[in-house]
Amino acid sequence: MLSALQIEGGYPLLGQVRVSGAKNAGLVLMAASILAEGEVILDNLPRIRDVEIMDKILNDIGVTTHWRPDGSLSICPPNSSLKTKTSYELAKMLRASNLFLGAMLGRQKEAIISLPGGCDIGSRPMDLHIKGVQALGSEIQIEHGYIYANAKNPTGASVYLDFPSVGATENIIMMAAKAKGTTIIENSAKEPEIVDLANFLNSMGARIRGAGTDVIKIEGVDELIGGRYSIIPDRIEAGTFMIAAAITKGEILIENVIPTHLHPVIAKLQETGALVENTDSGLIVKAGQAINPIDIKTLPYPGFPTDMQSQMMALLCLAEGPSVIVENVFENRFQIVDELKRMGAKIKVEGHTAVVEGVDYLHGTTVKATDLRAGAALILAALAAEGETKIEDAIHIFRGYENVREKLTNLGAKVS
């Protein structure tokens, strides 16, 4: 696996790029597949490191999987019961391993889930996940780094989430899909990935309404029948390429996108002066004459996504004036600041707020990807910088961006 990327900056990105399937939708659909009777085939699933780890977790608990010649993944849960305990070694590599909590409880009323790993972007506690599955009848114990969950008689209930947590909403949906009676989730997350999970489960026979709003209603069913499903495109990958066009003074046609998923990113990019046009082929993004400074606050969907904050910070490093970024979701999202400063950026951080003072240019140097989205932002900064940039720990980037080197090279970037 590549551990570093070398990028020579100063080349405008021109051409077209096709966005892969959504990482965060694909991972939860892989977990939800164990609820099905019969084979599940997932189309548009990206071949990225996180998906490969999730695949290994499925195999480890007793699910048969294989990649088909057409690029889709076949998932065949056994007729017998699965192993209820997830591997500590695999789970610590992947935050989304915690999604087996709701999926296993929905399938066989028992789960032993290793507390998850993933990007170090701040505290992401499991308390809302646990509150949700407890409301549906689970008894929970936490010891030695594992969550022990048992639900002899899972029953629908009303759950109010103190924060619209995506993972907690997903775990409750998966458990509730096969619980007796009706479950209502209030203050649920509204992300497109939640809608995709509901559509996937409904395609197999679930009864879920209201996904995409803050109240989701689930009527439990006795069985879900496998089938074929295509995952939504990755809105964060799309947003990253949109910024790539703006920061390199280029023009890119971005194919396989759902523009409504990108409204907050499009709005902010247009404020910076970039031109965004919605066509039948996809979104065309063209750099503006200059980069205008703007203010950003990250919020749960449909607010500006925390997963696009680092990439937007890279763009604003080259704006004509000061920009203010307020991070309201994850407290460690500003780890990238020190790396951008190595490239000549002027950024001051106080608590949850970063003030980015635009500079005339960034210069290439050696930097380190501290997490997935920081790595993407360093690619963007490197593409615009003068000279060569070496990005170390690039393995973070391959966790979430499929064929990123090939895609950039096809647009005219110099990446090795």
Long-range contacts (C-beta under 8 A, 24 or more apart in sequence): 1-49, 1-395, 1-398, 2-394, 2-395, 2-398, 2-405, 3-392, 3-393, 3-394, 3-395, 4-390, 4-391, 4-392, 4-393, 4-394, 5-379, 5-382, 5-390, 5-391, 5-394, 5-397, 5-405, 5-415, 5-416, 6-388, 6-389, 6-390, 6-391, 6-415, 6-416, 7-364, 7-379, 7-382, 7-383, 7-388, 7-389, 7-391, 7-413, 7-414, 7-415, 8-364, 8-387, 8-388, 8-414, 9-362, 9-364, 9-382, 9-383, 9-384, 9-385, 9-386, 9-387, 9-388, 9-389, 10-384, 10-385, 10-386, 11-248, 11-383, 11-412, 11-413, 11-414, 12-248, 12-249, 12-250, 12-251, 12-287, 12-412, 13-244, 13-245, 13-248, 13-250, 13-251, 13-252, 13-383, 13-408, 13-411, 13-412, 13-413, 14-250, 14-251, 14-252, 14-411, 14-412, 15-252, 15-253, 15-410, 15-411, 15-412, 16-252, 16-253, 16-254, 16-255, 16-281, 16-282, 17-241, 17-252, 17-253, 17-254, 17-255, 17-407, 17-410, 17-411, 18-255, 18-256, 19-233, 19-234, 19-237, 19-238, 19-241, 19-254, 19-255, 19-256, 19-257, 20-44, 20-46, 20-48, 20-233, 20-234, 20-237, 20-256, 20-401, 20-402, 20-403, 21-45, 21-46, 21-230, 21-231, 21-232, 21-233, 21-234, 22-46, 22-192, 22-193, 22-196, 22-231, 22-232, 22-233, 22-234, 22-235, 22-236, 22-237, 23-48, 23-50, 23-51, 23-234, 23-236, 23-237, 23-399, 23-400, 24-96, 24-166, 24-191, 24-193, 24-234, 24-236, 25-192, 25-193, 25-196, 25-197, 25-231, 25-232, 25-234, 26-51, 26-231, 27-51, 27-54, 27-94, 27-96, 27-99, 28-96, 28-99, 28-170, 28-193, 28-196, 28-197, 29-196, 29-197, 29-200, 29-229, 29-231, 30-54, 30-55, 30-58, 30-73, 30-75, 31-96, 31-99, 31-100, 31-102, 31-103, 31-174, 32-99, 32-103, 32-174, 32-197, 32-200, 32-201, 33-58, 33-63, 33-75, 33-77, 33-226, 34-58, 34-61, 34-63, 34-75, 34-77, 34-82, 34-100, 34-103, 34-104, 34-107, 35-103, 35-106, 35-107, 35-174, 35-177, 35-178, 35-201, 35-204, 35-224, 36-75, 36-77, 36-204, 36-224, 36-225, 36-226, 36-227, 37-77, 37-79, 37-223, 37-224, 37-225, 37-226, 38-76, 38-225, 38-226, 38-227, 39-74, 39-75, 39-76, 39-226, 40-74, 40-75, 40-76, 40-77, 40-204, 40-226, 40-227, 40-228, 40-229, 41-68, 41-72, 41-73, 41-74, 41-75, 41-227, 41-228, 41-229, 42-72, 42-73, 42-75, 42-228, 42-229, 42-230, 42-231, 43-70, 43-71, 43-72, 43-228, 43-229, 43-230, 43-231, 44-72, 44-230, 44-231, 44-232, 44-233, 45-72, 45-73, 45-231, 46-234, 46-402, 47-71, 47-402, 48-398, 48-399, 48-400, 48-401, 48-402, 49-395, 49-398, 49-399, 49-400, 50-94, 50-96, 50-399, 50-400, 53-90, 53-93, 53-94, 53-97, 54-94, 54-96, 54-97, 56-90, 57-86, 57-87, 57-90, 57-91, 57-94, 57-97, 57-100, 60-86, 60-87, 60-90, 61-85, 61-86, 61-100, 72-228, 77-107, 81-108, 82-107, 82-108, 84-108, 84-110, 84-111, 84-112, 85-112, 85-114, 85-146, 86-112, 86-113, 86-114, 87-114, 88-114, 88-145, 88-146, 91-115, 91-116, 91-117, 92-116, 92-117, 93-117, 93-118, 94-118, 95-119, 95-124, 95-167, 96-167, 98-126, 98-129, 98-167, 98-171, 99-167, 99-170, 99-171, 99-174, 101-129, 101-133, 101-147, 101-149, 101-171, 101-175, 102-129, 102-132, 102-133, 102-170, 102-171, 102-172, 102-173, 102-174, 102-175, 103-171, 103-174, 103-175, 104-149, 105-133, 105-136, 105-138, 105-149, 105-151, 105-154, 105-174, 105-175, 106-154, 106-174, 106-175, 106-176, 106-177, 106-178, 106-179, 107-178, 109-150, 109-151, 109-152, 109-154, 110-149, 110-150, 110-151, 111-147, 111-148, 111-149, 112-146, 112-147, 112-148, 112-149, 113-146, 113-147, 113-149, 114-145, 114-146, 115-142, 115-145, 115-146, 115-147, 119-371, 119-372, 119-373, 119-396, 120-332, 120-335, 120-370, 120-371, 121-330, 121-332, 121-333, 121-335, 121-371, 121-373, 122-330, 122-331, 122-332, 122-333, 123-331, 124-167, 124-330, 128-161, 128-162, 128-163, 128-165, 128-168, 129-165, 129-167, 129-168, 129-171, 129-172, 131-159, 131-161, 131-168, 132-159, 132-161, 132-168, 132-171, 132-172, 132-175, 132-185, 133-171, 133-172, 133-175, 135-159, 135-172, 136-172, 136-175, 136-176, 136-179, 136-183, 137-179, 138-175, 151-175, 153-180, 154-178, 154-179, 154-180, 154-220, 155-179, 155-180, 155-181, 156-180, 156-181, 156-182, 156-183, 156-184, 156-218, 156-219, 156-220, 157-181, 157-183, 157-184, 158-183, 158-184, 158-186, 159-183, 159-184, 159-185, 159-186, 160-186, 160-187, 161-185, 161-186, 161-187, 161-188, 161-189, 162-187, 163-187, 163-300, 164-188, 164-189, 164-190, 164-214, 164-300, 165-189, 166-191, 166-193, 166-194, 169-194, 169-216, 170-194, 170-197, 173-197, 173-198, 173-201, 173-208, 173-211, 173-216, 173-218, 174-201, 176-218, 176-220, 177-201, 177-206, 177-208, 177-218, 177-220, 177-221, 177-224, 178-220, 178-221, 178-222, 178-223, 178-224, 179-218, 179-220, 180-220, 181-219, 181-220, 182-217, 182-218, 182-219, 182-220, 183-217, 183-218, 183-220, 184-215, 184-216, 184-217, 184-218, 185-215, 185-216, 185-218, 186-214, 186-215, 187-214, 188-213, 188-214, 188-215, 188-216, 189-300, 189-301, 190-214, 190-300, 190-301, 190-302, 191-300, 191-301, 192-232, 192-235, 192-258, 192-261, 192-301, 193-232, 196-231, 196-232, 199-229, 200-229, 203-227, 203-229, 232-258, 232-261, 233-257, 233-258, 233-261, 235-261, 235-262, 235-265, 235-305, 236-305, 236-307, 236-308, 236-373, 236-400, 237-400, 237-401, 237-402, 238-262, 238-283, 239-265, 239-305, 239-308, 239-311, 240-308, 240-311, 240-376, 240-380, 240-401, 241-285, 241-407, 242-266, 242-269, 242-274, 242-276, 242-283, 242-285, 243-269, 243-308, 243-311, 243-312, 243-314, 243-315, 243-380, 244-379, 244-380, 244-383, 244-408, 244-411, 245-274, 245-285, 245-286, 245-287, 246-272, 246-273, 246-274, 246-285, 246-287, 246-288, 246-291, 246-315, 247-287, 247-291, 247-314, 247-315, 247-318, 247-380, 247-381, 247-383, 247-384, 248-287, 248-383, 248-384, 248-413, 249-287, 250-286, 250-287, 250-411, 250-412, 251-284, 251-285, 251-286, 251-287, 252-284, 252-285, 252-411, 253-279, 253-281, 253-282, 253-283, 253-284, 254-282, 254-283, 254-284, 254-285, 255-281, 255-282, 256-282, 257-282, 257-283, 259-283, 263-302, 264-302, 264-303, 264-304, 264-305, 265-304, 265-305, 265-308, 268-294, 268-296, 268-304, 268-312, 272-315, 272-316, 272-319, 290-320, 291-315, 291-316, 291-318, 291-319, 291-320, 291-358, 292-319, 292-320, 292-321, 293-319, 293-320, 293-321, 293-322, 293-323, 293-356, 293-358, 294-319, 294-323, 295-323, 295-324, 295-325, 295-326, 296-323, 296-324, 296-325, 296-326, 297-325, 297-326, 297-328, 298-325, 298-326, 298-327, 298-328, 298-329, 298-333, 299-328, 299-329, 300-329, 306-330, 306-333, 307-373, 308-373, 309-333, 309-373, 310-336, 310-373, 310-374, 310-376, 310-377, 311-373, 311-376, 311-377, 311-380, 313-337, 313-340, 313-347, 313-354, 313-356, 313-377, 314-340, 314-377, 314-378, 314-380, 314-381, 314-384, 315-380, 316-356, 316-358, 317-343, 317-345, 317-346, 317-347, 317-356, 317-358, 317-359, 317-362, 317-381, 318-358, 318-359, 318-360, 318-361, 318-362, 318-384, 319-356, 319-358, 320-358, 321-357, 321-358, 322-355, 322-356, 322-357, 322-358, 323-355, 323-356, 323-358, 324-353, 324-354, 324-355, 324-356, 325-353, 325-354, 325-355, 325-356, 326-352, 326-353, 327-352, 327-353, 327-354, 328-352, 333-373, 335-370, 335-371, 335-374, 336-370, 336-374, 336-377, 336-378, 339-367, 339-368, 339-369, 339-370, 339-374, 339-378, 340-367, 340-377, 340-378, 340-381, 342-366, 342-367, 343-367, 343-381, 343-382, 343-385, 343-389, 344-385, 345-381, 361-385, 361-386, 362-386, 363-387, 364-388, 364-389, 365-389, 365-390, 366-390, 366-392, 367-391, 367-392, 368-392, 368-393, 369-393, 369-394, 369-395, 369-396, 369-397, 370-396, 371-396, 372-396, 372-397, 372-399, 372-400, 373-400, 376-400, 376-401, 379-404, 379-408, 383-408, 383-413
